[in-house]
Amino acid sequence: MALSADRKNDIIAGGSSRYRWGLVGAAVLIYKGASLCWNATGYLVPAAATLGFTFAGIAQEQVDNSAGAAGAAEVKFLSGVSVKMVNSAISAIAQAHMGEPAYVEDDLTVRSAPGASGVIAGIIERIDADGGVWVFVAPEAAPGAVAGEDVSTVTDTQTGAGVPVAYTFLIPDAATADYDRVLDQKIEVYDVIVIKDAAGAANTVTVKSTAAAITDAIAAAVDKAVTRAGTIDKVNSTIVAGGTLRLSVVRAAGSSAMKVVVLGIKRA
C-alpha cells in the first residue's frame, strides 16, 4: 500500500550515502520517507512499478506539487544507504532472495518479482523478524570505467574503444504480451541473448523499436537454453532517446519465463 502520510524510515548510512536534490513531477504529492523514481521525462515522483521509471532514493521532506507543473518544486532525497521497506504481500521477498534485486511495488513497498516494469529499488540485504526488508539503494553507483575515445557515444570511424550498454528483462510465465522500456538515451541494438527458464515449446520473443521489428522471432523454448538473434534489421535497430525498446513475447505452450539481455552501443 502506497504512503498516505509522512514516514520515519529506519536507515543505515555509510560512506556511499549522500543527499541529492531534484525537480518534482507535475501534479504529485511526495511524502517524507517515500521512495522516489525519476519518471520518463526526468522528474522525481513517488516510486511506482511503471515502465520508464528509474529508482532515485528516499525523500527527506514532504513536497506538495499536486497543483504544480513539472519542475515547479524541488525535493531533497537520500541515496547510497540501507533502508527498511515494507515487504510485498503479492510477491513476497524471502530469505532465498538475499543479494538479489528488490523491485518497486509502490513508494513504500518492495517485491521479489519484477512484474512487467522491472523497476529495481536496490539489493536485498536482510529480513527482520517483523517482516520488514532492508534494501541497499545506491542508484548513482557507476560501473567500472572503460578506457575509450568517447565513453558517451560511439561512431563508426573512431579508433578508441566505445562502451556498450545492456538492458535486461525478466519475463514472467504469462500470456502473450509486450514488455516496454522508454529509453533515456539513443542506442543501436547489435545483439540479443535469450536465456530460457522452464520449457515452453514454440515460444518466441521479438525485439522491436516500438512496433518495428529489430530482430527475428527468437526461439525461447528449451529450458536453460541460450539463444541469440538470428537477424538484426539495420533500418530499425537504432532507438532514439524517449523511444520504446519493446519485447514482444509469444507464449504458444508451456512456460514463457525467460531472461532477455539486449546489447547496444550509445549513439549521438
SERO-4910 file (N, C-alpha, C, O; in steps of 0.05 Angstrom, whole numbers):
BEGIN
 pado doro    nc1    nc2    nc3   cac1   cac2   cac3    cc1    cc2    cc3    oc1    oc2    oc3
  Met    A     17    -24      0      0      0      0     18     25      0     36     27     16
  Ala    A     12     44    -18     28     68    -21     24     86      4      4     84     18
  Leu    A     43    104      8     42    122     31     19    141     29     11    150      7
  Ser    A      7    148     52    -14    168     54     -7    189     75    -23    207     81
  Ala    A     17    187     86     27    207    105     58    204    107     69    185     96
  Asp    A     71    224    120    100    223    123    107    197    138     92    188    155
  Arg    A    131    187    133    140    162    145    169    166    156    186    178    142
  Lys    A    174    157    180    201    157    190    214    130    184    205    109    194
  Asn    A    234    131    167    247    106    158    270     98    177    284    115    188
  Asp    A    275     72    180    299     62    192    320     61    170    317     48    149
  Ile    A    342     76    174    363     79    154    390     74    166    396     84    188
  Ile    A    407     59    152    435     56    159    452     69    137    452     60    114
  Ala    A    467     90    144    483    105    125    512     95    126    521     87    147
  Gly    A    526     97    104    554     90    103    569    110     86    560    133     82
  Gly    A    592    102     78    610    121     63    599    129     36    607    149     24
  Ser    A    580    113     25    569    119     -1    544    137      0    534    145    -21
  Ser    A    534    142     24    509    157     27    514    187     19    534    198     25
  Arg    A    493    198      7    495    227      1    467    238     -4    449    224    -13
  Tyr    A    464    264      2    439    278     -3    440    289    -32    461    298    -42
  Arg    A    417    289    -44    414    300    -71    389    316    -73    371    314    -56
  Trp    A    386    331    -95    362    347    -99    353    342   -128    370    338   -146
  Gly    A    327    344   -133    317    341   -160    290    354   -163    276    358   -143
  Leu    A    283    361   -187    257    374   -193    235    353   -192    238    330   -200
  Val    A    212    362   -182    189    345   -178    170    345   -202    167    365   -216
  Gly    A    158    322   -208    140    319   -230    114    335   -226    108    344   -204
  Ala    A     99    337   -247     74    352   -246     52    337   -230     50    313   -231
  Ala    A     37    352   -215     13    342   -201     18    318   -183      3    299   -183
  Val    A     40    320   -167     46    298   -149     51    309   -121     61    331   -117
  Leu    A     43    293   -101     49    298    -73     69    277    -63     64    253    -65
  Ile    A     92    286    -54    113    268    -44    114    270    -14    117    292     -3
  Tyr    A    111    247     -1    112    246     28    141    242     37    157    229     24
  Lys    A    148    254     60    174    249     72    177    219     78    159    207     90
  Gly    A    200    207     70    204    178     74    196    161     50    200    137     50
  Ala    A    184    174     30    175    159      6    198    151    -11    218    166    -14
  Ser    A    196    128    -24    215    121    -45    209    137    -70    185    142    -76
  Leu    A    230    146    -83    226    163   -107    237    151   -132    256    135   -131
  Cys    A    225    158   -154    235    149   -180    237    174   -199    222    193   -196
  Trp    A    256    173   -217    256    191   -240    236    181   -259    237    157   -266
  Asn    A    218    198   -269    199    188   -289    212    190   -317    235    198   -320
  Ala    A    197    183   -338    208    182   -364    217    209   -375    233    210   -394
  Thr    A    207    231   -363    215    257   -372    235    270   -354    242    294   -357
  Gly    A    245    255   -334    267    265   -317    260    280   -292    276    295   -281
  Tyr    A    235    276   -283    226    289   -258    221    268   -236    215    245   -242
  Leu    A    224    277   -211    220    259   -189    191    256   -181    176    276   -179
  Val    A    183    231   -177    155    225   -170    156    202   -150    176    188   -147
  Pro    A    134    197   -135    133    174   -117    138    148   -133    128    144   -155
  Ala    A    155    131   -121    162    106   -135    138     89   -142    119     88   -126
  Ala    A    138     77   -165    116     60   -174    127     41   -195    147     45   -207
  Ala    A    112     19   -198    120     -2   -218    110      7   -245     91     -3   -256
  Thr    A    124     27   -256    116     39   -281    139     38   -301    162     45   -295
  Leu    A    133     29   -326    153     28   -347    165     56   -351    151     76   -352
  Gly    A    192     57   -354    205     82   -358    215     96   -333    229    116   -334
  Phe    A    207     85   -309    216     97   -284    243     85   -276    249     62   -282
  Thr    A    259    102   -263    285     94   -252    287    102   -223    282    125   -217
  Phe    A    294     83   -205    295     89   -177    316    111   -171    337    111   -182
  Ala    A    309    129   -152    327    151   -145    336    151   -117    360    153   -112
  Gly    A    318    147    -97    326    148    -69    302    152    -51    280    146    -59
  Ile    A    308    162    -27    287    165     -6    283    195      0    302    209      6
  Ala    A    258    204     -2    251    232      2    257    240     31    250    225     50
  Gln    A    270    263     35    277    273     62    259    295     71    263    307     92
  Glu    A    238    301     56    219    322     63    193    317     47    193    303     27
  Gln    A    171    329     58    146    328     43    146    351     23    152    374     30
  Val    A    138    345     -2    136    366    -22    109    363    -36    103    342    -47
  Asp    A     92    383    -35     66    383    -47     66    398    -73     65    423    -73
  Asn    A     68    384    -95     67    397   -121     42    387   -136     41    386   -161
  Ser    A     21    381   -120     -3    370   -132    -18    389   -150    -33    381   -168
  Ala    A    -12    415   -147    -25    435   -165     -4    448   -183    -10    468   -196
  Gly    A     20    437   -183     42    450   -198     50    435   -223     43    412   -227
  Ala    A     63    450   -241     74    438   -265    100    423   -260    112    427   -238
  Ala    A    109    407   -278    134    393   -276    157    413   -272    160    432   -287
  Gly    A    173    409   -251    195    426   -245    189    450   -228    206    467   -222
  Ala    A    163    453   -220    155    476   -204    164    474   -175    163    494   -160
  Ala    A    173    450   -166    182    446   -139    207    428   -140    213    415   -160
  Glu    A    221    428   -117    246    412   -115    244    395    -89    232    404    -70
  Val    A    256    371    -89    256    354    -66    284    345    -59    300    339    -77
  Lys    A    290    343    -33    315    333    -24    311    303    -19    292    294     -7
  Phe    A    331    287    -28    329    258    -24    356    246    -18    377    259    -22
  Leu    A    356    221     -7    380    208      2    383    182    -13    364    167    -17
  Ser    A    408    176    -21    414    151    -33    441    140    -23    455    154     -8
  Gly    A    448    116    -31    473    104    -21    470     94      8    490     95     23
  Val    A    446     86     16    440     77     43    425     51     43    414     43     23
  Ser    A    424     38     67    406     15     71    381     25     84    382     40    104
  Val    A    358     18     73    332     28     82    313      4     88    312    -15     72
  Lys    A    299      6    110    280    -15    116    253     -9    103    241     12    108
  Met    A    244    -27     85    220    -22     70    199    -44     77    205    -63     91
  Val    A    176    -40     66    154    -59     71    154    -81     50    158    -76     26
  Asn    A    151   -106     59    151   -129     41    124   -132     27    103   -128     39
  Ser    A    125   -140      2    101   -144    -14     84   -167     -4     95   -188      5
  Ala    A     58   -164     -4     40   -186      2     34   -202    -23     23   -224    -22
  Ile    A     40   -191    -46     34   -204    -72     58   -220    -82     54   -243    -91
  Ser    A     82   -209    -79    106   -223    -88    127   -219    -66    146   -203    -69
  Ala    A    124   -234    -45    139   -230    -21    169   -237    -24    176   -255    -39
  Ile    A    186   -221    -11    215   -227    -10    220   -246     13    210   -242     35
  Ala    A    236   -267      7    242   -287     27    273   -289     30    288   -275     16
  Gln    A    281   -305     50    310   -308     55    325   -317     31    348   -310     27
  Ala    A    313   -333     14    326   -343    -10    333   -321    -30    348   -325    -49
  His    A    322   -297    -26    326   -275    -45    349   -256    -36    354   -236    -50
  Met    A    363   -263    -15    385   -245     -6    405   -241    -28    413   -259    -42
  Gly    A    413   -216    -31    433   -209    -51    421   -204    -79    435   -196    -97
  Glu    A    395   -209    -82    382   -204   -108    369   -177   -109    367   -163    -88
  Pro    A    360   -168   -132    347   -142   -134    320   -142   -120    305   -162   -120
  Ala    A    313   -120   -107    286   -115    -97    273    -97   -117    284    -77   -126
  Tyr    A    248   -103   -124    234    -88   -145    213    -70   -132    201    -77   -112
  Val    A    208    -48   -144    189    -28   -134    160    -39   -138    153    -48   -160
  Glu    A    144    -37   -117    115    -42   -119    101    -15   -116     82    -10   -132
  Asp    A    109      1    -97     99     28    -95    119     44    -79    142     35    -76
  Asp    A    112     68    -69    132     85    -56    138     77    -27    152     91    -13
  Leu    A    129     54    -19    133     43      8    142     14      7    156      4     25
  Thr    A    134      0    -14    135    -30    -15    154    -40    -36    156    -28    -58
  Val    A    169    -62    -30    186    -75    -50    176   -104    -53    163   -115    -35
  Arg    A    183   -116    -75    175   -143    -82    198   -159    -94    218   -148   -101
  Ser    A    194   -185    -96    215   -203   -106    215   -206   -136    236   -210   -148
  Ala    A    192   -203   -149    190   -207   -178    188   -180   -192    176   -161   -181
  Pro    A    199   -178   -216    199   -153   -230    172   -144   -240    168   -120   -243
  Gly    A    154   -162   -246    130   -155   -260    136   -145   -288    157   -151   -299
  Ala    A    117   -130   -299    121   -120   -327    140    -96   -329    151    -91   -350
  Ser    A    144    -82   -307    160    -57   -308    189    -62   -300    207    -51   -312
  Gly    A    194    -79   -280    221    -86   -272    237    -63   -261    261    -61   -265
  Val    A    225    -44   -246    239    -22   -234    253    -32   -209    241    -41   -190
  Ile    A    280    -30   -209    296    -40   -187    300    -19   -166    309      3   -172
  Ala    A    293    -25   -140    297     -7   -118    325     -9   -107    337     11    -98
  Gly    A    337    -32   -107    364    -37    -96    369    -66    -91    356    -83   -104
  Ile    A    387    -73    -73    395   -100    -68    385   -109    -41    388    -94    -21
  Ile    A    373   -132    -40    361   -143    -15    384   -151      4    402   -166     -4
  Glu    A    383   -141     29    404   -147     49    395   -164     72    410   -181     82
  Arg    A    370   -159     82    362   -173    106    331   -171    109    318   -153     99
  Ile    A    320   -191    123    292   -191    130    290   -191    161    301   -209    173
  Asp    A    277   -172    173    274   -171    202    251   -189    211    236   -199    195
  Ala    A    251   -194    237    230   -211    248    202   -201    243    183   -216    242
  Asp    A    199   -174    241    173   -163    236    165   -163    207    144   -153    199
  Gly    A    183   -175    190    177   -177    161    188   -155    144    187   -156    119
  Gly    A    198   -133    157    210   -112    141    235   -120    126    250   -137    135
  Val    A    239   -108    103    261   -116     85    281    -93     83    274    -71     77
  Trp    A    306    -99     89    328    -80     86    339    -81     57    346   -102     48
  Val    A    339    -58     45    347    -56     17    369    -34     15    366    -12     25
  Phe    A    391    -41      1    412    -21     -3    406     -7    -29    405    -19    -51
  Val    A    401     19    -27    394     35    -50    417     54    -57    424     71    -42
  Ala    A    428     50    -81    451     66    -90    450     68   -120    468     58   -133
  Pro    A    429     82   -131    427     84   -160    449     99   -173    453     96   -197
  Glu    A    464    115   -158    485    131   -171    511    116   -174    530    126   -186
  Ala    A    512     91   -164    537     75   -166    543     71   -196    526     61   -211
  Ala    A    567     78   -204    575     76   -232    589     51   -237    604     41   -220
  Pro    A    586     39   -261    601     16   -269    631     23   -272    638     46   -275
  Gly    A    648      3   -273    676      8   -276    682     22   -302    670     15   -323
  Ala    A    699     41   -302    706     56   -326    721     39   -346    737     22   -338
  Val    A    716     44   -371    730     30   -393    744     52   -409    731     71   -418
  Ala    A    770     49   -413    784     69   -429    774     69   -457    770     48   -469
  Gly    A    769     92   -468    759     94   -495    761    122   -505    768    140   -491
  Glu    A    755    124   -531    757    151   -543    734    168   -533    738    192   -529
  Asp    A    711    157   -529    687    172   -521    669    153   -506    657    135   -517
  Val    A    666    157   -479    650    138   -463    620    144   -466    604    128   -456
  Ser    A    613    166   -478    584    173   -480    572    162   -506    549    152   -505
  Thr    A    585    165   -528    574    156   -554    595    142   -570    619    143   -565
  Val    A    585    127   -590    603    112   -608    597    120   -637    574    124   -645
  Thr    A    619    123   -653    616    127   -681    628    104   -697    640     86   -685
  Asp    A    623    103   -723    633     81   -739    661     86   -750    672     71   -766
  Thr    A    674    109   -741    700    116   -751    721    119   -729    744    124   -734
  Gln    A    713    117   -703    731    121   -681    753    100   -680    749     78   -690
  Thr    A    775    108   -668    798     89   -665    800     78   -637    814     58   -633
  Gly    A    788     90   -617    788     80   -590    763     64   -584    744     63   -600
  Ala    A    764     50   -561    742     32   -554    718     49   -544    721     69   -530
  Gly    A    694     40   -551    670     52   -540    659     35   -518    670     13   -512
  Val    A    638     44   -505    626     30   -482    599     19   -490    581     34   -498
  Pro    A    595     -8   -488    569    -20   -494    549    -15   -471    557     -8   -449
  Val    A    524    -18   -478    502    -16   -458    486    -41   -459    484    -54   -480
  Ala    A    474    -48   -436    457    -73   -435    431    -67   -421    431    -52   -401
  Tyr    A    409    -78   -431    383    -76   -419    373   -104   -414    372   -120   -432
  Thr    A    367   -110   -388    358   -137   -382    328   -137   -375    318   -118   -363
  Phe    A    315   -158   -384    286   -162   -379    282   -190   -366    292   -209   -376
  Leu    A    268   -191   -343    260   -216   -332    230   -220   -339    213   -207   -328
  Ile    A    225   -238   -358    199   -242   -368    185   -264   -351    196   -286   -349
  Pro    A    162   -259   -340    148   -279   -324    133   -299   -342    130   -295   -366
  Asp    A    124   -321   -329    107   -340   -343     79   -328   -344     64   -330   -325
  Ala    A     73   -316   -367     48   -302   -370     38   -305   -399     52   -316   -416
  Ala    A     15   -294   -404      4   -296   -431     20   -278   -450     37   -262   -442
  Thr    A     16   -283   -476     29   -266   -497     25   -237   -491      3   -227   -485
  Ala    A     48   -222   -491     47   -193   -484     71   -178   -494     91   -191   -502
  Asp    A     69   -152   -493     92   -134   -499    103   -124   -473     89   -118   -454
  Tyr    A    130   -121   -471    144   -110   -448    160    -87   -458    179    -90   -474
  Asp    A    153    -63   -448    165    -38   -459    183    -24   -439    179    -25   -415
  Arg    A    204    -12   -450    222      6   -435    225     32   -451    232     31   -475
  Val    A    220     55   -438    225     80   -451    254     88   -445    261     91   -422
  Leu    A    270     92   -466    298     95   -462    305    125   -457    293    143   -468
  Asp    A    326    129   -441    335    156   -434    358    164   -452    369    186   -448
  Gln    A    366    147   -471    388    154   -488    385    140   -515    370    120   -517
  Lys    A    398    150   -535    397    138   -562    416    114   -563    440    117   -557
  Ile    A    406     91   -572    423     67   -574    419     54   -601    399     58   -615
  Glu    A    439     38   -609    436     19   -632    439     -9   -621    459    -16   -609
  Val    A    419    -26   -626    419    -53   -617    437    -70   -636    434    -69   -660
  Tyr    A    456    -85   -624    473   -102   -640    472   -132   -633    482   -148   -648
  Asp    A    459   -139   -611    456   -167   -605    434   -171   -584    428   -152   -569
  Val    A    423   -195   -583    403   -202   -563    408   -230   -554    412   -248   -570
  Ile    A    408   -234   -527    413   -261   -516    388   -268   -499    378   -253   -483
  Val    A    377   -292   -505    354   -302   -491    362   -327   -474    373   -346   -485
  Ile    A    356   -326   -448    362   -349   -430    335   -359   -420    321   -346   -405
  Lys    A    328   -384   -428    302   -395   -422    301   -406   -394    320   -418   -384
  Asp    A    278   -401   -380    274   -411   -353    248   -428   -354    226   -417   -352
  Ala    A    252   -454   -356    230   -474   -358    222   -476   -388    224   -457   -403
  Ala    A    212   -500   -395    206   -506   -423    181   -493   -432    162   -489   -417
  Gly    A    180   -486   -458    157   -474   -470    158   -476   -500    167   -458   -514
  Ala    A    149   -499   -510    152   -505   -539    139   -483   -556    117   -475   -552
  Ala    A    155   -475   -576    147   -456   -597    144   -427   -587    135   -409   -601
  Asn    A    152   -421   -561    151   -394   -552    173   -378   -565    195   -388   -570
  Thr    A    167   -352   -569    187   -335   -582    187   -307   -570    168   -299   -556
  Val    A    208   -292   -575    209   -264   -567    222   -248   -590    242   -256   -601
  Thr    A    210   -225   -597    220   -208   -618    226   -180   -606    210   -169   -592
  Val    A    250   -170   -611    258   -144   -601    250   -123   -622    255   -127   -646
  Lys    A    238   -101   -612    227    -81   -631    234    -53   -622    241    -48   -598
  Ser    A    233    -35   -640    233     -6   -634    204      3   -637    194      7   -659
  Thr    A    190      4   -614    161      7   -614    149    -16   -630    151    -39   -621
  Ala    A    137    -12   -653    124    -33   -668    142    -45   -690    135    -65   -702
  Ala    A    165    -32   -695    182    -40   -717    202    -62   -707    217    -57   -689
  Ala    A    201    -85   -720    218   -107   -711    248   -102   -717    255    -94   -739
  Ile    A    264   -106   -696    293   -104   -699    305   -132   -704    322   -135   -721
  Thr    A    294   -152   -690    304   -179   -693    283   -197   -706    260   -189   -709
  Asp    A    292   -221   -712    273   -242   -719    259   -252   -694    265   -242   -672
  Ala    A    240   -270   -697    227   -282   -673    246   -303   -662    250   -324   -673
  Ile    A    258   -296   -639    279   -312   -627    267   -335   -611    248   -330   -595
  Ala    A    276   -359   -615    265   -382   -601    270   -380   -571    292   -373   -563
  Ala    A    249   -386   -555    251   -385   -526    235   -410   -516    214   -407   -504
  Ala    A    246   -433   -522    231   -458   -518    243   -477   -498    229   -487   -481
  Val    A    268   -483   -501    281   -504   -486    292   -494   -459    307   -475   -459
  Asp    A    285   -507   -437    294   -499   -411    324   -497   -410    338   -516   -418
  Lys    A    334   -475   -399    363   -469   -396    377   -463   -422    401   -456   -421
  Ala    A    364   -465   -444    377   -460   -470    383   -430   -473    367   -413   -465
  Val    A    406   -424   -486    413   -396   -492    411   -393   -522    424   -407   -538
  Thr    A    395   -374   -531    392   -369   -560    397   -339   -565    395   -322   -547
  Arg    A    404   -333   -590    411   -305   -597    394   -297   -621    382   -314   -635
  Ala    A    394   -271   -627    381   -261   -650    393   -273   -675    418   -273   -678
  Gly    A    377   -283   -693    387   -294   -718    392   -272   -739    410   -274   -755
  Thr    A    375   -251   -737    378   -228   -755    374   -202   -740    360   -201   -720
  Ile    A    387   -181   -749    384   -153   -739    377   -136   -763    392   -134   -782
  Asp    A    354   -122   -762    346   -104   -783    359    -77   -779    351    -62   -761
  Lys    A    379    -70   -795    394    -45   -791    376    -21   -793    381      0   -780
  Val    A    355    -23   -809    337      0   -812    323      8   -786    319     31   -780
  Asn    A    317    -13   -769    302     -8   -745    318    -10   -719    308     -6   -697
  Ser    A    344    -16   -722    360    -23   -698    368      1   -680    376     -4   -658
  Thr    A    364     25   -690    371     49   -673    345     60   -661    325     64   -674
  Ile    A    346     63   -634    323     74   -619    331    101   -607    352    102   -593
  Val    A    316    121   -612    323    148   -603    316    151   -573    301    135   -562
  Ala    A    329    171   -560    322    177   -532    292    184   -530    282    200   -546
  Gly    A    279    172   -511    250    175   -509    234    155   -525    210    153   -523
  Gly    A    249    139   -541    236    118   -557    231     93   -540    240     91   -517
  Thr    A    217     74   -551    209     50   -536    224     25   -546    223     18   -569
  Leu    A    238     12   -527    250    -14   -532    229    -34   -523    222    -35   -500
  Arg    A    220    -50   -542    197    -69   -537    205    -98   -541    219   -104   -560
  Leu    A    197   -115   -523    199   -144   -526    171   -155   -530    154   -152   -513
  Ser    A    166   -166   -554    141   -179   -559    144   -209   -555    157   -223   -570
  Val    A    132   -218   -533    134   -246   -525    109   -261   -533     87   -253   -527
  Val    A    113   -284   -547     91   -301   -556     92   -327   -540    112   -341   -541
  Arg    A     72   -332   -524     70   -357   -508     52   -376   -523     28   -374   -524
  Ala    A     65   -396   -535     50   -417   -550     42   -440   -532     20   -451   -535
  Ala    A     61   -448   -515     56   -471   -497     76   -471   -474     96   -457   -476
  Gly    A     70   -486   -453     89   -488   -431     93   -460   -417     74   -444   -416
  Ser    A    117   -456   -408    124   -431   -394    136   -411   -412    152   -418   -430
  Ser    A    129   -386   -408    142   -364   -423    164   -350   -408    174   -330   -417
  Ala    A    170   -360   -384    191   -348   -367    218   -348   -381    226   -368   -392
  Met    A    232   -325   -380    259   -323   -392    272   -298   -383    260   -280   -372
  Lys    A    298   -296   -388    313   -272   -384    324   -263   -411    334   -280   -426
  Val    A    320   -238   -418    329   -227   -443    348   -205   -439    343   -186   -423
  Val    A    371   -206   -452    391   -185   -450    394   -172   -477    402   -185   -497
  Val    A    388   -146   -479    391   -131   -504    416   -115   -502    420    -99   -484
  Leu    A    434   -119   -521    460   -106   -521    461    -84   -543    451    -88   -565
  Gly    A    472    -62   -535    473    -40   -555    497    -22   -550    514    -27   -533
  Ile    A    500     -2   -567    520     19   -564    506     46   -564    485     49   -576
  Lys    A    518     65   -550    506     92   -548    512    107   -574    534    106   -585
  Arg    A    492    121   -583    495    137   -608    489    166   -601    473    172   -584
  Ala    A    503    184   -615    498    213   -611    472    221   -623    464    245   -621
***
